[in-house]
């Protein structure tokens, strides 16, 4: 038993998961995720880039290898994986899920403490 693959093909968005330097193109569901009591109008600066506090839920077929720290691209935008795991029933992975956040590059002179 698996999440029906036809649903990914028919309704999923095209995404690329970059893990350990390898890119895999797949279809996935991508949805806004709201955390309780979070203010989403503030951006957080980080040495690796500009991370927004907007989080998204990504659901991919179970054969997609995805883990924390990986990069996901969708519609020309890059996202960083904050958490990832597989949903399993009776030791069979049905799908992979990940919480991702948007990342945009910024010029070095834009960075400040």
VEXDREN-2710 file (C-alpha; in Angstrom, 1 decimal):
% VEXDREN-2710
k/r/px/py/pz
1/UNK/0.0/0.0/0.0
2/UNK/1.4/3.4/-1.0
3/UNK/0.1/6.9/-1.5
4/UNK/-1.4/6.7/-5.1
5/UNK/1.3/7.7/-7.5
6/UNK/-1.2/9.0/-10.0
7/UNK/-2.2/11.8/-7.6
8/UNK/1.4/13.1/-7.7
9/UNK/1.5/13.1/-11.5
10/UNK/-1.9/14.7/-11.8
11/UNK/-1.9/17.2/-9.0
12/UNK/1.6/17.5/-7.7
13/UNK/4.1/20.3/-8.3
14/UNK/7.4/19.7/-10.1
15/UNK/10.2/19.9/-7.5
16/UNK/13.9/19.1/-7.4
17/UNK/15.4/17.6/-4.2
18/UNK/19.1/18.1/-3.9
19/UNK/20.6/15.7/-1.3
20/UNK/24.3/14.9/-0.9
21/UNK/25.1/16.7/-4.2
22/UNK/22.6/14.7/-6.2
23/UNK/19.5/16.2/-7.7
24/UNK/16.2/14.2/-8.1
25/UNK/13.3/15.7/-10.0
26/UNK/9.9/14.5/-8.8
27/UNK/6.3/15.5/-8.3
28/UNK/5.2/16.6/-4.8
29/UNK/2.5/18.4/-2.8
30/UNK/3.7/21.7/-1.5
31/UNK/1.5/23.6/1.0
32/UNK/1.8/26.5/3.4
33/UNK/2.3/25.5/7.0
34/UNK/1.4/27.8/9.9
35/UNK/2.9/27.3/13.3
36/UNK/0.9/28.3/16.3
37/UNK/1.7/31.8/17.7
38/UNK/4.3/32.6/15.0
39/UNK/4.8/36.1/13.5
40/UNK/5.4/35.6/9.8
41/UNK/6.2/39.2/8.8
42/UNK/9.7/39.1/10.2
43/UNK/12.7/37.7/8.3
44/UNK/15.6/36.1/10.1
45/UNK/19.1/36.6/8.8
46/UNK/21.5/33.7/8.7
47/UNK/25.1/33.3/7.4
48/UNK/24.0/30.8/4.8
49/UNK/21.4/33.2/3.3
50/UNK/18.2/34.9/4.2
51/UNK/15.6/32.6/5.8
52/UNK/12.0/33.6/6.0
53/UNK/9.8/32.4/8.9
54/UNK/7.3/31.0/6.3
55/UNK/7.3/27.2/6.5
56/UNK/5.8/24.8/4.0
57/UNK/4.9/21.2/4.1
58/UNK/6.3/19.0/1.3
59/UNK/5.0/15.5/0.6
60/UNK/6.9/13.4/-1.9
61/UNK/6.7/9.8/-3.0
62/UNK/8.4/7.4/-0.6
63/UNK/11.3/6.7/-2.9
64/UNK/12.6/10.3/-2.6
65/UNK/15.6/10.5/-0.3
66/UNK/15.2/13.7/1.8
67/UNK/16.7/14.8/5.1
68/UNK/17.3/17.9/7.2
69/UNK/19.6/20.4/5.5
70/UNK/18.8/19.3/1.9
71/UNK/17.7/21.9/-0.7
72/UNK/14.4/21.8/-2.5
73/UNK/13.7/23.9/-5.6
74/UNK/10.2/24.7/-6.8
75/UNK/9.2/27.3/-9.5
76/UNK/12.7/28.7/-9.5
77/UNK/12.8/29.3/-5.7
78/UNK/15.1/27.5/-3.2
79/UNK/14.0/26.0/0.1
80/UNK/15.9/24.5/2.9
81/UNK/14.6/21.3/4.7
82/UNK/14.2/22.0/8.4
83/UNK/12.8/18.5/9.3
84/UNK/12.0/15.4/7.3
85/UNK/10.9/11.8/7.8
86/UNK/8.8/9.0/6.2
87/UNK/5.3/8.1/7.1
88/UNK/5.2/4.3/7.4
89/UNK/2.6/1.6/8.1
90/UNK/3.7/-1.9/9.0
91/UNK/7.3/-1.0/8.2
92/UNK/6.4/0.2/4.6
93/UNK/7.0/3.9/3.8
94/UNK/4.0/5.4/2.2
95/UNK/5.4/8.8/1.6
96/UNK/8.1/11.2/2.7
97/UNK/7.3/14.5/4.4
98/UNK/9.4/17.6/5.0
99/UNK/9.0/21.0/6.6
100/UNK/10.9/23.5/4.4
101/UNK/11.5/27.3/4.6
102/UNK/12.2/29.7/1.8
103/UNK/15.8/30.9/1.2
104/UNK/16.9/33.8/-0.9
105/UNK/20.4/35.0/-1.5
106/UNK/21.5/38.4/-0.4
107/UNK/24.5/40.6/-1.0
108/UNK/27.3/40.5/1.6
109/UNK/26.8/44.3/2.3
110/UNK/23.1/43.6/3.1
111/UNK/24.1/41.4/6.0
112/UNK/24.1/43.0/9.5
113/UNK/24.0/41.8/13.1
END
